[in-house]
């Protein structure tokens, strides 16, 4: 019974995968602080996973370095539909202080980005607001896919 409730809640929550593609980790520290009791991102039904295959939202920080260009594309491909990407921080948006270095550019040159959050680094409350702002879109798309799968299963059992 408890496992069924847990699965029900997880299916109707937003699962986030955080990817740092190079940089100073300032944005990552702010993202980690959203998990702390002061901000508690989980109260909004947002859970952090390290596995992109479980993610509804891919949160990307840092400029895309040479080592991360192909890897970011691979992670994006592994993310299930709907693929929603949030780019966080000045480095992820423009290259930031690393733009004169050996980077392949901002995140949106490599993969499509749905929401952009500037700042160096942005505050935890701004990060939560950015993710919560795209939550209705992500939940609606997720619900649509779940309903489609249920219809397909019903059709298979009828046949």
Secondary structure by P-SEA (a helix, b strand, c coil): caaaaaaaaaaabbbbbbbbccccaaaaaaaaaaaccccccccccbbbbcccccccbbbbccccccccaaaaaaaaaaccccbbbbbbcccccccccccccccccccccccccccccccccccaaaaaaaaaaaaaaaaaaaaaaaaaaaaaaaaaaac
